[in-house]
Amino acid sequence: EPSPPRDAAPGARRARFDPSSPMTPVPHRVEQLISRVTLWLLVLFSGVAILALLLLIPHGGAVTNALRLVTPASIIAACGVAFVLARRGRARLGAIIAIATAFVMMVAYVVGGRFGLHSYTVSVFAVLIIATSLLVSPVAGVGASVVALVTSFALYAVERAGLMTDAAAVAAIPLINILVVYCILFGATGAMLYVFAR
């Protein structure tokens, strides 16, 4: 056994690496945990997007209905790319791609459909903030919060200026769609936190 450093306390011995000890940090344990959780959450996000695709009732014009199909399809595709990256050890990069795609497509849906802040889609930003904080980093979660706030204020300003929101489009939103999105939102939030806690 190697001798302790000269400046160490009398009788001190250098600690040995014991893989069997629960107090010993296992290499890449954090990365493996993040990858495993990311894979589960990507499956969850894909399932949520599929539910939205199947359950939401079409409404509005051609652009709105096209975005209603393109938005979840884009999220599913991004989750597929992120899933592959997570399997290759690039879980954080995959999570960033999936979350960024979801955010961009949701904003596109809100703007393209001329719903503004009246759209139930805006409430999903909260899930994206939580996912960013858990899968990327707490600092990134704060950044996502700032982006969501800036986006919300921008939508408010545009609506106040009368440049975007269509009252008829807002009034045409089926009440059942709002209920479906809220059920998905609340269920996904609980499931996401449960998976991460496990």
SETOR-456878 format. One record per atom (N, C-alpha, C, O): residue in one letter; x, y, z. Coordinates in steps of 0.001 Angstrom, whole numbers, plus 524288, in hexadecimal, padded with zeros to 5 digits. Layout:
% residues N
AXYZ ...
% end
This chain:
% residues 198
E803507FB5680000 E800008000080000 E8036C804D280000 E80723805168030B P80247808C47FC97 P8059080D697FC69 P805308106D8017D P801218108180411 S80983812E9802DC S809B7815E6807B2 S806B681AED80729 S8065381D04802D9 P8047F81D0580B85 P80182821E280B51 P805108266C80A2C P809C98260280AFA P802EC82ADB80848 P8061882F7F80747 P808C18315480C44 P806FA8303581098 R80D218343A80B93 R8101C835FF81016 R80D0D839AF81397 R80DAC839B58185B D809A083CE581106 D806B1840AB81423 D801A083E7881647 D7FE848415B8188A A800BD839698159C A7FBE88371A81797 A7FC538365A81D75 A800988363681FAA A7F7D0835E181FEB A7F7B28350C8258E A7FA1882FC8826D3 A7F9F482C378239A P7FC4882F4182B73 P7FEA382A3F82CF1 P7FAA8825DA82CA0 P7F6338266B82E57 G7FC498219282A77 G7F8E481CFE82A25 G7F52581D188258F G7F22D8196A824B2 A7F5548216F82293 A7F1B8821DB81E28 A7F36D81E3D819CE A7F81981D74818FD R7EFBA81C0C81707 R7F0D781895812A6 R7EDAD81A5B80DEF R7E95681C5E80E6E R7EFF08199180974 R7ED4D81B20804A1 R7E8B281776803A2 R7E92E812B280406 A7E434819CE80255 A7DF81816A380173 A7E017813787FC77 A7E21A815577F885 R7DE4E80EAD7FCBF R7DE5E80B437F839 R7D92D80BA37F547 R7D51E80CCD7F793 F7D96080AA27F026 F7D49C80A777ECF9 F7D20B805307EDA6 F7D4468012D7EC36 D7CD678052C7EFCF D7CA8B8004F7F0BF D7C57B8006D7EDA6 D7C1BB802E57EF5E P7C5387FDD37E919 P7C0777FDFD7E5E8 P7BBB57FBE47E8AB P7B7537FD5C7E757 S7BC6F7F87D7EC7C S7B7F97F62A7EF2B S7B5AA7F9C77F343 S7B15D7F8CC7F52F S7B86A7FDE77F49E S7B67D801777F89E S7B2598050D7F65A S7B32A8074C7F22E P7ADDC805A67F906 P7A9C4809207F6FE P7AB5780ECD7F717 P7A8F0812037F471 M7AF64810237FA21 M7B11E815837FA71 M7B511816DA7F634 M7B68281B657F592 T7B6D0812F47F351 T7BAAD813DC7EF47 T7B7FE8158C7EA46 T7B48D812C67E861 P7B97681A0F7E809 P7B6F581BCF7E331 P7B85C818437DEAD P7BCF88175F7DDA0 V7B47E8163F7DC07 V7B559812DF7D78A V7B5FC816477D2B1 V7B2CB819C57D1D5 P7B9EF815667CF8B P7BAB2818907CADD P7B5E4818797C75A P7B389814617C672 H7B48381D107C56A H7B03681DBF7C1B1 H7AAE581C607C402 H7A72581BB77C112 R7AA7281BED7C92F R7A55581AA07CB72 R7A15681EE07CA3A R79CDE81DB87C8E2 V7A2F8823CC7CAB5 V79F5E828247C9A1 V79DBF8281A7C3E9 V7992A828D87C2A8 E7A195827387C064 E7A052827207BADB E79C93822B27B98D E79901823587B665 Q79D6881E337BBFF Q799F1819BF7BB12 Q7947581AD97BD0F Q7909D819617BA92 L7941881D707C18E L78EF881ECD7C3AC L78C24822917C010 L78785821E17BEEA I78EF1826907BE47 I78C9582A697BACD I78AC1827D87B5C3 I78681828FC7B3D2 S78E04824587B3A3 S78C8F821B27AECB S787AA81E637AF86 S7842681E6E7AC3E R7877881B7F7B3E2 R782F48181F7B4D8 R77DF981B527B58A R779E881A0A7B351 V77E5181F797B8A1 V779BA822C97B97C V7781C8257A7B46E V77379825E97B33E T77BFA827457B177 T77AC3829DD7AC80 T777E48262E7A8D1 T77424827C47A642 L77995821577A886 L776FC81D8E7A520 L7714481CD27A6B0 L76DCE81CC27A35A W7705081C457ABC2 W76AEF81BA17ADA1 W767A8820737AC68 W7632F81FFE7AAB3 L769E4825137AD49 L766E5829D77AC6D L765FB82ADC7A6A3 L761F382D0B7A52F L769A0829527A359 L768C6829DC79DBE L7644B8266379BF5 L76124827F1798AD V76406821B979E1C V75F8E81E4D79CF4 V75A7C820D779ED4 V756798209979C32 L75AC18234E7A37B L7562A826027A594 L7548582A827A20C L74FE682B157A0D7 F7584982DB57A061 F7570A8321E79CF7 F754B783048797D0 F75108832A0795CB S756E382C18795B8 S754CC82A00790D7 S74F2E828277919A S74BD28290D78E48 G74E328259079601 G748E4823D679729 G7451E8285B797B3 G740A982814795E9 V746EE82C8B79A2F V743A88313A79AC0 V74267833897956C V73DF2835007945E A74659833D979215 A745758360278CDC A741AC832A7789BD A73E64834B0786E1 I7422082D8A78A49 I73E8C82A0178789 I738F182AAC78992 I7353582AB67868A L7386B82B3178EBE L7333882C1B790F4 L730D88312378EDF L72C3E8314F78D7B A7340B8354078EAC A7321B83A3978C9B A73076839AA786E9 A72C8D83BE97853D L73378836AC783FC L7324A835EA77E6F L72D24832FE77DB0 L72A358341877A0A L72C1082F447812A L7277282BF178090 L7228882E4278307 L71E3782D777810F L7232E831247875E L71EA4832BC78A69 L71CA8838387893C L7180583945789EF L7200283BB27877D L71E47841117869E L71AC384169781D9 L71BFD83F5277DB2 I716688441078282 I71293844A277E4F I7144F848F277A96 I715AB84D3677C58 P7144B847EC77575 P715D284C01771B5 P71244850C077219 P70D8F85043772F2 H714958555277179 H7118585A2F7717B H714B785E5F76EC9 H7197985DE476E4B G7121D8627576D0C G714D7866B976A74 G715A1865B2764B0 G71334862367626C G71916868CD76251 G71A158687375CBD G71E0D8644D75B54 G71F9F8611875E8C A71FA48647875659 A723498608E75459 A72898860F5756FD A72B1185CFF75821 V72A59865C5757F5 V72F718668875A6F V72F6E8644A75FF4 V7331C861A27618A T72B518655F762CF T72AE7863727682E T72AE585D807685F T72D9985B2876B96 N727E085B14764F1 N727998555D764F2 N72CB4852EA7631C N72E3484EBA764EF A72F5C8558875F81 A734708539075DCF A73856853C876252 A73B448501276331 L7385D8581C7652A L73BDA858A2769A5 L73A69854D176DF9 L73DD0852FD770D8 R735658539D76E73 R733B984FDB77274 R7360884A7D7716C R736F28478077514 L736FA8493D76C81 L739658443D76B1F L73F618448876B1E L7420D840ED76CD8 V74164848E876921 V747138497676899 V749B084A0376DE6 V74DF7847F776EB1 T7472A84CC477193 T7499D84DBE776A9 T74AD1848B37799A T74F5A847D477AF0 P746FD8455777AAE P748558407377D72 P74BD283CE077A3C P74F1683A1977C6A A74B2B83CE677500 A74E818399A771BC A7543483B5677222 A757B9838117724D S7551E840727724A S75A7184277772D1 S75CB88411177823 S7615483FC377890 I7597E8415977C2B I75B5483FFA7816A I75CC183A34781B5 I760B3838CA78412 I75992836E177F51 I75AB78314677F40 I75FD88303977C65 I7630882D1977E2D A760A1832DE777EC A7657B8322C774F7 A76A30833FC77826 A76E3C831637783A A769A38387F77ACB A76DEC83A7E77E04 A76F16836D278289 A773A083610783F0 C76B0C8348B784D1 C76BD7830C57890C C76EA382BE878709 C771BF8298C789D8 G76D8782A697822D G77044825FC77FE6 G776178270A77F59 G77953823B67809A V7776982BBB77D72 V77CEC82D4177D06 V77F6D82D7878270 V783CA82B9878336 A77CA382FC278626 A77EB48303178B7B A77F6F82ACE78DF1 A7831F829F5790E8 F77BEF8273178CB6 F77C5B821E778ED0 F7816781F4F78CF1 F7842A81CCF78FFC V7828F81FF0787EA V7875C81DB3785BF V78C228202B7884C V78FD981D6E789A6 L78C0D82549788F7 L79079827FB78B6B L7912D8263979115 L7959182584792E8 A78CCE82585793D8 A78D2D823C979949 A78F7E81E58799A9 A7927C81D3979D42 R78E2481AEF795F7 R7905D815AB795FA R7963B815C3794E8 R799108122679656 R797FF819EC79262 R79D8F81A737911E R7A07B81DC87951E R7A4F981F4879444 G79DE981EE979973 G7A07A821D579D98 G7A022827AC79D22 G7A2CE82A717A004 R79CE9829B179994 R79C3C82F60798F2 R796C7830EC79AAB R793D783359797BC A7957482F7979F7E A79020830417A169 A78EAA836077A1BB A78A5A837857A035 R79232839437A3B1 R790EF83ED27A43D R78FFE8416679EF2 R78C618448479E57 L7933E8401779B27 L7927D8423E795E8 L78D4384082793B3 L78A71843A27915E G78BF983B967946A G786F1839AA7928A G7826183C7079520 G77E8C83DCA7928E A782CE83D4979A41 A77EA18400179D0E A77E048459279B12 A779A28477179A71 I782598483B79A15 I7822384D9679815 I77F5F84DBD792D3 I77C2185129791E0 I780A684A0978F65 I77E36849DD78A39 I778538490178AB2 I7754584BAF7881F A776BC8454B78DF6 A7712B8441978E86 A76E33848A9790E1 A769FD84A0B78F02 I7705C84B04794FB I76DAD84F55797A1 I76D6B8542279427 I7695E856B5793DF A771BB8555D7917D A771C8859EE78E0A A76DEA859447898F A76B3485CF67881A T76DAA8548F78764 T769F18538678324 T764578542A7850C T7611A856817825F A763398521A789A3 A75DF58529878BCB A75C878585278C96 A7582F859F178B50 F7602585B5C78EAC F75F0C860EB78FA8 F75E06863D678A8F F75A36866BA78A1C V761778630D786BA V760E6865D6781BC V75BC58647077F14 V75911867E077D14 M75A6985F7577F0A M755A185DD077C6B M750C585FBE77F47 M74CD78610277CCF M7510785FF978476 M74C82861F978762 M74BBD867D278663 M74752869A2785CE V74FFA86AB578633 V74F8887045784F2 V74D70870FA77F6B V74A378746877E6F A74F4D86DB277BCE A74D6686DF37766B A7478786CD577630 A744AE86F4E77334 Y745BE8691A77959 Y74025867D777975 Y73CF386C6C77B8D Y738D786DBB7796C V73EDE86ED477FB5 V73C0D873307821C V73BCC877D677E5E V737C087A6277DE0 V7402F878E577BBD V7406387D6577830 V73D8E87C2C77316 V73A7787F5577131 G73E9E8778F770DC G73C2F8763176BE5 G73646875AD76C41 G73375876FD76896 G7346F873C1770B2 G72ED08734777175 G72C36878417733B G7276E8787F773B2 R72F6B87C5377440 R72D8188178775FC R72A7F8811B77B27 R72681883AE77BE6 F72C8787DD677EB4 F72A0687D27783CA F72C5B880B9787F3 F7299C8826A78B84 G73161881DE78783 G733F18851A78B77 G733FF8827D790CA G7346087DB679133 L7339F885A5794D3 L733B08839E79A29 L72EC88809879B86 L72E9587E1379F9E H72AD2880C779834 H725F287E067994F H7265F8782E7983D H722D28753A79992 S72A9D8767F795E3 S72B39870F9794AA S72CD486DDA79972 S7300086F9C79C99 Y72A978692C799F4 Y72C0F865B179E37 Y731A5863B779D96 Y733F2861B77A14E T733D086443798EE T7391A86260797E5 T73D288653B79B30 T74129862FB79C9B V73C2286A2E79C68 V73FE786D4379F68 V740F686AC77A4B9 V7454C86B2C7A6C3 S73D09868397A6F9 S73DAF865E17AC26 S741AF861757AC21 S743CC8601A7B03B V742BD85F347A790 V7467C85ADF7A738 V74C0F85CD47A80D V74F92859B67A917 F74CEC861F77A79B F7521E8641A7A89E F75413862787AE09 F758C3861B77AECD A7507D861ED7B1C6 A7520D8607F7B71A A754AD85B2B7B732 A7588B85A697B9F3 V75298857787B432 V754EF8523B7B3F2 V75A59852827B17E V75DF184FCF7B334 L75AF0855C67AD7A L76000856457AAEE L76414858A07AE9F L768A88572B7AE70 I7626B85C3C7B1F3 I7660885E917B5BF I767DE85A6A7B99F I76C8485A077BACA I7642C857507BB99 I7658F8532C7BF50 I7692D84F317BCBA I76D0984D887BF11 A767F184DA97B7E7 A76B30849DE7B51C A770AA84BF97B43A A7747D8491A7B4B8 T7710D850F27B2ED T77633853557B21C T7795F8534A7B71E T77E058520E7B70E S776E98549D7BB68 S779A8854BB7C06C S77B7C84F527C207 S77FC784EC07C41F L7784B84B557C114 L779A18460B7C2BE L77D90843687BF1F L78118840B17C0EF L77CF9844317BA0F L7800D8413A7B646 L784EA844147B457 L788AB841957B2AC V784E38492C7B48B V7896C84C267B2A4 V78C8B84E2E7B743 V790E484C637B844 S78A49851FA7BA1C S78CC8854057BED6 S78911857EF7C158 S785AE85A147BEAF P789A6858E77C673 P7865C85CDC7C8F7 P78706862447C687 P78342865377C60D V78BCB8638A7C503 V78CB8868A37C288 V789D0868F97BD59 V7877C86CFD7BC16 A789F7864BC7BA5E A787098649D7B577 A7812F865157B671 A77E5D8675E7B34A G77F5A862EA7BAD5 G779D8863797BC38 G778628691C7BD32 G7742F86ADC7BBA1 V77BD986BFC7BFCB V77AEE871997C09F V77AD0874697BB59 V77788877CE7BA70 G77E72872F27B7E3 G77E768754D7B2B3 G77979874337AFBA G777688779B7AD09 A7778486F607B03A A7729986E047ADA7 A76E16871327AFDB A76A86872AE7ACFC S76E38872407B4F2 S76A2F875857B75E S76A4E87B057B51C S7663B87D507B3FF V76EF487D177B473 V76F878825C7B23B V76D708827C7ACA0 V76AAB8861E7AB1E V76ECC87E7D7A991 V76CF087E3C7A424 V766F887DEE7A3FD V7647A880877A0CC A764B087AC27A771 A75EFA87A417A797 A75C6B87F647A928 A75866880DD7A6F8 L75EB78821F7ACEB L75C94887287AE8E L75CE588B307AA30 L7591E88DF97A924 V7616488B7B7A7A8 V7620F88F347A359 V75E2E88E0179EF8 V75BD48919079CC0 T75D87888FF79DBE T759D588771799B0 T75441888F479B28 T7514588ACC797DE S752DE8882D7A019 S74D93889817A1E3 S74CA088F5E7A180 S7487F8910A79FB1 F750678927C7A32E F74FD68982A7A2CE F74FAD899F479D22 F74CE489DA679BD4 A752A78975A799C3 A75294898B779437 A74D3289793791DA A74B1D89ABC78EE2 L74AFA893127932E L745BE891CA7914D L741BF895B57934C L73E2B8973D79078 Y742608974E7982B Y73ED289B3779A70 Y73F348A06279781 Y73B408A2C979631 A744108A2117967F A744DE8A716793DE A742A58A6FB78E57 A740328AABB78C98 V743878A29D78B9B V741878A22E78645 V73B988A23278642 V739258A48C782DA E7394A89F8D78A18 E7339489F6B78A58 E731528A4CB78BAF E72D668A66E7896F R733CA8A77A78F4F R731F28ACB6790C1 R732428B07478C25 R72F278B41978BB6 A736088AF85788B7 A736988B2D47841A A732C38B14C77FC6 A732718B3E377BBC G72FE58AD15780AB G72C118AB5677CD6 G72E728A8F9777F5 G72C1A8A931773C3 L733188A6B677874 L735EA8A4C5773DF L7355C89EE7772FE L736DF89CED76EE1 M7333489C1C776CF M7334D8967577619 M72E3B893BE77787 M72BFB8911677435 T72C5A8944777C45 T7282A890F577E3A T7231F891A277B29 T72165895FD77A12 D720D388D33779D1 D71BD888D0C7770D D717B888B3B77AEA D717CF886C077CAA A7141488EBA77C42 A7101488D7078023 A70CC9888CB77E6E A70B3A88597781A8 A70BB88886D7795B A708958841B77764 A70B7F87EEB7780C A7092087AF27795B A7109F87EF777723 A713B887A34777C6 A713E28788D77D77 A7139F873E777EAA V7145187C59780F9 V7146787B2C78692 V70F2F878ED7884E V70EFF8751D78B3A A70AEC87B5478679 A705B287986787F8 A7048887413785D5 A7014487144787F8 A7073D8729578194 A7063086D8C77F1F A709148690A781BB A7084E8648678044 I70C6A86A347859A I70F41866027883E I70B5C8629278B37 I708988648478EA2 P70B1985D92789FE P7076185A2978CC1 P708C9859AE7928B P70D5D8592F793EE L704E0859D3795D6 L705C88596779B74 L7084B8543579CDC L70B72853EE7A07A I706E48500E799FC I7091684AE679B19 I70EF384AD779A14 I711D18480479CB6 N710CC84DF279640 N7166584E3B79532 N719538508F799D3 N71D9884ECD79B2B I717048547E79C39 I71970856EA7A0D1 I719D2852EE7A539 I71DD68528A7A7D7 L7159884FF57A608 L7159D84BF57AA17 L719C2847C87A8FC L71C9B846307AC84 V71A17846047A414 V71DE0842007A2A0 V72374843DE7A3A0 V726A0840FD7A5D0 V724A5848A97A208 V729F384ABE7A2BD V72B3E84B517A882 V72F9D84A1E7AA1D Y7278E84D1C7ABA1 Y7289C84DA77B137 Y72970848547B3C6 Y72CCA847C27B72C C72669844767B227 C7272983F2E7B44D C72C8D83D137B2DA C72F4383ACE7B61D I72E1283DD97ADF2 I7334083C267AC3D I7378083F1B7AF29 I73B6383CD17B0D4 L736BB844397AFC3 L73A9B847847B265 L73B6B845D37B804 L73FD9845087B9B6 F7372E845457BAE6 F7379D843DB7C073 F739B983E4B7C110 F73D0183D467C46D G737CD83AB47BDC7 G739B48355D7BE10 G73F72834EA7BCA7 G74254831FD7BF28 A7412A837CE7B8A4 A746A2837987B702 A74A31839E67BB26 A74E7F837F07BC05 T7486F83E0C7BDB4 T74BA18406F7C1D3 T74C7B83C9D7C651 T750E183BEC7C822 G7484983A277C81A G748CE8365B7CC45 G74C22831BB7CABD G74F6182FF67CDD0 A74B6182FBA7C602 A74E6082B377C432 A7542982C987C3A1 A7578E829757C4F4 M75543831447C1AD M75AAD832E27C0EC M75D8D833467C61A M761F5831657C68D L75B2F835A37C9F4 L75DA5836277CF08 L75E25830CF7D1AA L761F082FDF7D477 Y75A6682D537D0D2 Y75AB78281C7D313 Y75F3F825117D0B8 Y7623C8228C7D386 V75FBF8254F7CB87 V76403822877C8F5 V7694B824957CACB V76CE28218A7CBC6 F769C2829B87CB42 F76EC182BF57CCE5 F76FF982A857D297 F7747C829957D3F7 A76BED82A5B7D5DB A76CC7828F97DB5B A76E71823517DBF5 A7713A822007DFA6 R76CC881FF47D861 R76E3B81A6B7D897 R773F3819AE7D742 R775DF815457D73D 
% end
